[in-house]
């Protein structure tokens, strides 16, 4: 086999990583927008604590996050046990659990980018919309969210890239199961533990770098286009 030709198992890991990263972003984006708006626009007791909890995955080791998910959402965990017994939902050792772990790890980056964008929105424009009879929700959808769209886009891409690179929390929570939870980072780790696996690890590392670079470049181009449209 040529050194640069990907194997079926490697293609499988790439497809799974893209699936996990996309689902993690799609699932966490509504909550990320809501959390960013809450932190940017509201003052309430415990705000600093909530802000710290949101950003906690950035500063604690990923394996700690993974262990916390395992304790809470495992078959014997208080939440995971209820989900399994009452709804028949199992997250541990599944790709859905990998998506959840990626969402948790990427959530702070998403919230941070969206929050900064919301804080930069000119509130006079929102006030003008309210004087024309628009309700709070209408103002948010028609004025605030479109103006904050570049930040939403940047936050989504950062969370997506973080999901592609997530390793520690994922391997603790869902393990290393080929075709189910073996994403690119886990596949790279597996390759480095096997004799002669250095070439496979190199191939997957190059793919991971290219995917992340493509996502970042596409995000920048799209953000510029959106900004130009809003200025015109």
N, C-alpha and C positions, 0 to 999 in steps of 0.2 A: 504494500500500500504506500502511495506517495506520502511524504511527511506532512504535507499541508492539507491532505484530504481528510475531512471529518468522517468519523465513523457513525453508524446508526445510533449508537448510544449517546454520542456527543450531540448529534442533531436533536435527539430526544431531550437532552438536558437544556439545550438552547430554547427549544419550543416551550418546555415547561417553565423556564425562567421568564420568558416573555409573557406567558399566561399568568403566572403568579404576580409579576410586577404590574401588569395591566389591571388585573382584578383587585389588587391591593389599592391602587390609586382610585379606581372607579368606586370601590366600596367606602373608602375613607374621605373622598372629596367633599361630599355634602356636610359631613361632620366637621371637616377641616375648615370649610367656609364659615360654618356657624360658630365654631370655637374662635376663629380669628376675629370675626365680627364682635363676639362677646368681649374678648380681651382688648380690642381696639376701641370700642365705643361705650363700654359700660364700666361703672365703678361700683364695686360691691365688696362686702366683707369676705375675706379669703381669696381675693383676686391674685395676690402674690403667690399663695399656696397653689392655686389652680395653674397659674403660669409655670410654676416650678414642676408640677406633676406632668404637664404637657411636654416640657422639655427634658424630663428626666431620662428618657432613652438615649439622649445625646451624650450623657455624662457617665452613666453606669455601664459596666461591661455588658455586651449583648447577651452573653450566656446567662447573666442575671435576669434579663428580660425574658429569655427563653425558659428559664426555670420557673419564673413567676407565672408565665402562661401555662406551663406544665402543671403547676400546683392548682391553678384556678380552673383550667379548662380540660385537664385530664379526666379519664373515666371516673376517677374517684374524687375529683375536685368539686367544690360547691356549685360551680356554674356548669362545668363540663358534664358532671354526673346528671344534673337536671336536664341539660340539653339532650343527652343520650337517652335517658329514661322516658322523658315526656315527649320529645319531638323526634327522636331517632337520629339526631345530628351528632356526628363524631368529627372532631377537628384534629385530634392527635393522630400523627402518622398519616396524614392526608395532604394533598396539594392545597386544599382549602385552609388547612392550618398553616401551611407555609405562606399563603397569601396574607393571613391574619398577622403572622409574625413580621412580614415585610411591611404591612400597613402600620403596625405599631412603631417600628423603627424609623419609618419615613415620615410619620405624622408630624413630629416637631419641625422638620424642614418645610413641610407643606404649610403648616400654620404660620410659621415665621414669615415666609414670603408673602402670603396672603394678608397677614396683619399689617405688614409694612405698606403694602399697596393700599389697603383700606385707610390707613392713617394719612396717606397722601392725597386722598380724594377731597376736593374742595367742598366743604359742607354748605357753602352758599348755593351751590347748584341743587343740593338736596332740599334746602329751604325753599328755593324757588319752585321746585316741583310740588312741594307741599302747599304752597300758596295757590297753586293751580288746581288744588283739590285731590291730589294723589295721596293715597294712604301710605302708611309706613312700609308695608310689604311691596306696594307698587313702586315706591321710590327706590327701594333696595333693588328690585329687579330691573327697573328701567334706567336708573341713574347710577347708583352705587356700584352694582356688580359689573356693568359694562366698563366703567372707569377703572375698576380694580382688576379687569380681566388679564392684563399682562402679569400681575402678581399671581393670579390664580394659575396661569399657564406655567410660570416659572416654578411655583410650588409643586405643581403636578409633575413636572419633568424631574425636579430634584427628588421627589418621592419615588418616581419610577426608576431613576438611576440608583437610588438607595436600595430599592427592591431587587434590582438586578444583582447588586453586590452583597446582599444580606447573607450572612453565614452563621454567626454565633447563635442567635436566637432561634434560627430555623433548625439547625442540626440538633439542638437540645430539645426543642418542642416536637418536631415531627420526624427526626431521625434522618437516615441516609438510605432511602428505598429507591432503587432504580425504577424510573418511569413514573414514580409517584411523588417523591420529595427530593430527588437528586437534581438540584438546580446547578447552574454553572459553577458557582463557588464551591459547592459540595463536590461536584464532579472533579474540579481542579484538586481539591484536597485529597480525594480518593486516588486520583492519578499519581500524586506525589508519594503516596504510600505504597504504590505497587512498583515492582522492578520494571524498568524500562518505560515508566509512565511519564517521563519528563516531556517528551514530544507532545503527548496528548494534553498535558497541562499547559504547554506553551500555546498550542492551537486554541484552546478554550480561553486562555488569557487574552489572546489577540482578539478573539470574537467579543469578549466582554468589553475590552477597550473600544472597539469599533462601535458596538451598540450604544455605549454611553456617550461617545463622541457624536454620533448621529443624532441622538436624542437632544443633546445640548445645543448643537448647531441648529437643528430644526426648531427648537424652542426659541432661540434668539431671532431667527428669521421671521417666525410667526409673530413674535412679540413686536418686532419692528414694523411689520405690516399692519398689525392692529393699531399701533401708536400712530402711524401715518394716516390711517383711515379716520381715527378720532380727531386728528388735527385738521383734516381737510373739510 
